[in-house]
């Protein structure tokens, strides 16, 4: 089976590390899609794990498992670095879409990764607003809805 080129938002990666409702869908997408991510994704994921721990949704041992899974994922992914091109694109995206700064940077990184040609590339994202913007930019979507 051919692997599909895909950019992953942290909203779709967290369920690969912590059991959640979207975990089955995320694991299914992982089987056929490559991993490209934004440079700040590990920070976003660690923040999500910490919020889940603090709220009591996961136990300390689940937190450690999530960090270990993140380390394994990092060995497999392509990481888009913070560049002037990403920043300039993100600035324009906040004007075109209803996005927060972090999501604009995610989408800008995906556009840089796809060389500005999103058609034929997947965007794996379980955040509705970001997924909608990615679809309008031309990415095919893998979402939780």
Secondary structure, DSSP 8 states (H G I E B T S, - for coil): ---B-EEE-HHHHHHHHS--TTHHHHHHHHHHB--EEETTHHHHHHHHHHHHHHTTSS-HHHHHHHHHHHHHHHHH-EEE---HHHHHHHHHHHHHS---HHHHHHHHHHHHHTTT--TT-EEE---HHHHHHHHHHT-EEE---
